[in-house]
Amino acid sequence: MKEKRDIQKVASEQVNYLDRILDPKEVEEFRKLIPELKDTWVKKQMFRTETEMRFSVLNDAKHPTDASKYWQAVREQNTHFENLMSLSFDARKNDVKIKQIRIKLEKEKDDLERELLEIELDEKIYGRANLELVAKHRMREVEHWSRLKKELVAKDPDFDTKNVDTHQLHSYGLAFVNKKKTLTSGSSQPEVFNVLGQAQTIDRIQKEEKEKLSHEKKEQITK
């Protein structure tokens, strides 16, 4: 782990100020827990694990085809990519703030103002560590979604990876069949209306597509 992503130093320094909000016994307990809390901070779950990506996000009921799974993976990957870019801007701004605070500290003569600047500096340094940890996990998701996309293409190289609309009629049709199976006598009227309405719409569109193809074939034969 990069040194600047290590919060143990920050936590060790901050423990000296916890007596303002904790009892002395609690402060001492916190001091003992710092190595463990550092470990917890580093390994805490942030966003989805690969297992959750596969079985929660890309579940077969909602995404019944490899194409639908692939395009959902595209959406997920892009979300984390865009957030990673935003984090990079936030980190740059935070670094500038740190530089500004340090310059102010060199010039500030008032003791109380210096104390406030030191608190702000500690906060920005801790914030930088958090930004870097979040970025690390964003990058992990970007990489995982990339591998899942490649895996899906290798499994079924024939679906369209250029146009998201190509697979949707077929995929949605299967998805709404799955949704219909979940309806029970206890399902609300709006829920039933929504599922059946969309399922009927897909059936109609699929029927129209077949009739259109049949008509085009007949025209080709007669030419």
C-alpha positions as CSV (number, residue, x, y, z in Angstrom):
1,M,0.0,0.0,0.0
2,K,1.3,3.5,-0.8
3,E,2.5,5.4,2.2
4,K,0.3,8.3,1.6
5,R,-2.7,6.0,1.8
6,D,-1.7,5.0,5.3
7,I,-4.0,6.6,8.0
8,Q,-2.2,5.2,11.0
9,K,0.0,8.3,11.3
10,V,-3.1,10.6,11.1
11,A,-5.0,8.5,13.6
12,S,-2.0,8.4,16.0
13,E,-1.8,12.2,15.9
14,Q,-5.5,12.7,16.3
15,V,-5.7,10.5,19.3
16,N,-4.1,13.4,21.3
17,Y,-7.2,15.4,20.6
18,L,-9.9,12.8,21.3
19,D,-9.9,13.6,25.0
20,R,-12.1,16.5,24.0
21,I,-14.9,14.1,22.9
22,L,-14.0,10.8,24.7
23,D,-13.3,9.8,28.3
24,P,-9.6,9.0,29.1
25,K,-10.3,5.3,29.2
26,E,-11.9,5.4,25.8
27,V,-9.0,7.4,24.4
28,E,-6.5,4.7,25.6
29,E,-8.7,2.0,24.1
30,F,-8.7,3.8,20.8
31,R,-4.9,4.1,20.9
32,K,-4.6,0.3,21.3
33,L,-7.0,-0.2,18.4
34,I,-5.2,2.0,15.9
35,P,-3.4,-0.9,14.1
36,E,-6.6,-2.8,13.9
37,L,-8.6,0.2,12.7
38,K,-6.0,0.9,10.0
39,D,-6.5,-2.7,8.8
40,T,-10.3,-2.3,8.9
41,W,-10.1,1.0,7.0
42,V,-8.0,-0.6,4.3
43,K,-10.0,-3.8,3.8
44,K,-13.5,-2.5,4.3
45,Q,-15.8,-3.4,1.5
46,M,-16.4,-0.5,-0.9
47,F,-18.7,-1.0,-3.9
48,R,-19.4,-4.6,-5.1
49,T,-17.2,-7.7,-4.9
50,E,-16.8,-9.8,-8.1
51,T,-19.3,-12.3,-6.6
52,E,-21.9,-9.5,-6.2
53,M,-21.2,-8.4,-9.8
54,R,-21.8,-11.8,-11.1
55,F,-24.8,-12.9,-9.0
56,S,-26.4,-9.7,-8.0
57,V,-25.9,-7.2,-10.8
58,L,-25.7,-9.7,-13.7
59,N,-28.3,-12.1,-12.4
60,D,-30.0,-14.4,-15.0
61,A,-33.5,-13.2,-14.2
62,K,-32.9,-9.5,-15.0
63,H,-30.2,-10.1,-17.6
64,P,-31.1,-13.5,-19.2
65,T,-28.7,-13.2,-22.2
66,D,-24.9,-12.8,-22.5
67,A,-25.6,-9.7,-24.6
68,S,-27.8,-8.1,-21.9
69,K,-25.1,-9.0,-19.3
70,Y,-22.4,-7.4,-21.5
71,W,-24.3,-4.2,-22.0
72,Q,-25.0,-3.9,-18.3
73,A,-21.3,-4.4,-17.6
74,V,-20.6,-1.5,-20.0
75,R,-23.0,0.7,-18.0
76,E,-21.4,-0.3,-14.7
77,Q,-17.9,0.1,-15.9
78,N,-18.6,3.5,-17.4
79,T,-20.1,4.7,-14.1
80,H,-17.0,3.8,-12.2
81,F,-14.8,5.3,-14.9
82,E,-16.6,8.6,-14.7
83,N,-16.5,8.6,-10.9
84,L,-12.7,7.8,-11.1
85,M,-12.2,10.8,-13.3
86,S,-14.2,13.0,-10.9
87,L,-12.1,11.7,-8.0
88,S,-8.9,12.7,-9.9
89,F,-10.1,16.3,-10.1
90,D,-11.1,16.3,-6.5
91,A,-7.7,15.0,-5.5
92,R,-5.9,17.7,-7.5
93,K,-8.0,20.4,-5.9
94,N,-7.4,18.9,-2.5
95,D,-3.6,18.9,-3.1
96,V,-3.8,22.6,-4.1
97,K,-5.7,23.3,-0.9
98,I,-3.0,21.6,1.1
99,K,-0.3,23.7,-0.6
100,Q,-2.3,26.9,0.2
101,I,-2.8,26.0,3.8
102,R,0.9,25.3,4.2
103,I,1.8,28.7,2.7
104,K,-0.7,30.4,5.0
105,L,0.8,28.6,8.0
106,E,4.3,29.9,7.2
107,K,3.0,33.5,7.2
108,E,0.4,33.3,10.0
109,K,1.5,34.9,13.3
110,D,-1.7,34.5,15.3
111,D,-1.6,31.3,17.4
112,L,-5.3,30.6,17.2
113,E,-5.4,31.1,13.5
114,R,-2.3,28.8,13.1
115,E,-4.1,26.2,15.2
116,L,-7.2,26.4,12.9
117,L,-5.0,26.0,9.8
118,E,-3.2,23.0,11.3
119,I,-6.6,21.3,11.9
120,E,-7.7,22.1,8.4
121,L,-4.4,20.7,7.1
122,D,-4.9,17.4,9.0
123,E,-8.4,17.2,7.7
124,K,-7.2,17.7,4.0
125,I,-4.4,15.1,4.4
126,Y,-7.0,12.6,5.8
127,G,-9.3,13.5,3.0
128,R,-6.6,12.8,0.5
129,A,-6.1,9.3,1.9
130,N,-9.8,8.7,1.6
131,L,-9.9,9.9,-2.0
132,E,-7.0,7.6,-2.8
133,L,-8.7,4.6,-1.2
134,V,-12.0,5.2,-3.0
135,A,-10.1,5.6,-6.3
136,K,-8.3,2.3,-5.7
137,H,-11.7,0.6,-5.4
138,R,-13.2,2.4,-8.4
139,M,-10.2,1.2,-10.4
140,R,-10.8,-2.3,-9.1
141,E,-14.4,-2.2,-10.4
142,V,-13.3,-0.8,-13.8
143,E,-10.8,-3.7,-14.2
144,H,-13.3,-6.3,-13.0
145,W,-16.0,-5.1,-15.4
146,S,-13.4,-5.2,-18.2
147,R,-12.7,-8.9,-17.5
148,L,-16.4,-9.7,-17.3
149,K,-17.0,-8.1,-20.6
150,K,-14.2,-10.1,-22.2
151,E,-15.5,-13.3,-20.6
152,L,-19.0,-12.7,-22.0
153,V,-17.7,-12.0,-25.5
154,A,-15.5,-15.1,-25.4
155,K,-18.5,-17.1,-24.3
156,D,-20.7,-15.8,-27.1
157,P,-18.8,-13.9,-29.8
158,D,-21.8,-13.5,-32.1
159,F,-23.8,-10.8,-30.2
160,D,-23.6,-7.2,-31.2
161,T,-21.0,-5.2,-29.1
162,K,-21.4,-2.0,-31.0
163,N,-25.1,-1.2,-30.8
164,V,-26.9,-1.7,-27.5
165,D,-30.3,-1.8,-29.1
166,T,-29.7,-4.9,-31.1
167,H,-30.2,-7.4,-28.2
168,Q,-32.8,-5.5,-26.2
169,L,-36.0,-6.8,-27.7
170,H,-35.0,-10.4,-27.2
171,S,-33.4,-9.8,-23.8
172,Y,-36.3,-7.8,-22.5
173,G,-38.7,-10.5,-23.7
174,L,-37.0,-13.1,-21.7
175,A,-36.7,-10.8,-18.7
176,F,-40.4,-10.1,-18.7
177,V,-41.2,-13.8,-18.9
178,N,-39.2,-14.1,-15.7
179,K,-41.0,-11.2,-14.1
180,K,-44.4,-12.7,-15.0
181,K,-43.4,-15.9,-13.1
182,T,-42.9,-13.9,-10.0
183,L,-46.4,-12.4,-10.0
184,T,-48.7,-13.9,-7.3
185,S,-52.2,-13.2,-6.0
186,G,-50.6,-10.9,-3.6
187,S,-48.9,-8.7,-6.3
188,S,-50.2,-5.2,-6.4
189,Q,-52.4,-4.1,-9.4
190,P,-49.9,-1.5,-10.6
191,E,-47.1,-4.1,-10.5
192,V,-49.2,-6.6,-12.4
193,F,-50.3,-3.9,-14.9
194,N,-46.7,-2.8,-15.5
195,V,-45.3,-6.3,-16.0
196,L,-48.2,-7.6,-18.2
197,G,-48.3,-4.4,-20.2
198,Q,-44.6,-4.5,-21.1
199,A,-44.7,-8.2,-21.7
200,Q,-47.7,-7.8,-24.1
201,T,-45.9,-4.9,-25.8
202,I,-42.8,-7.0,-26.4
203,D,-44.9,-9.9,-27.8
204,R,-46.6,-7.4,-30.2
205,I,-43.3,-6.0,-31.4
206,Q,-41.8,-9.4,-31.9
207,K,-44.8,-10.5,-33.9
208,E,-44.6,-7.3,-36.0
209,E,-40.9,-8.0,-36.6
210,K,-41.6,-11.5,-37.8
211,E,-44.4,-10.4,-40.1
212,K,-42.1,-7.7,-41.5
213,L,-39.3,-10.2,-42.2
214,S,-41.8,-12.6,-43.8
215,H,-43.1,-9.9,-46.0
216,E,-39.6,-8.9,-47.1
217,K,-38.7,-12.5,-47.9
218,K,-41.9,-12.8,-50.1
219,E,-41.0,-9.6,-51.9
220,Q,-37.5,-11.0,-52.6
221,I,-38.9,-14.2,-54.0
222,T,-41.3,-12.4,-56.3
223,K,-38.6,-10.2,-57.8
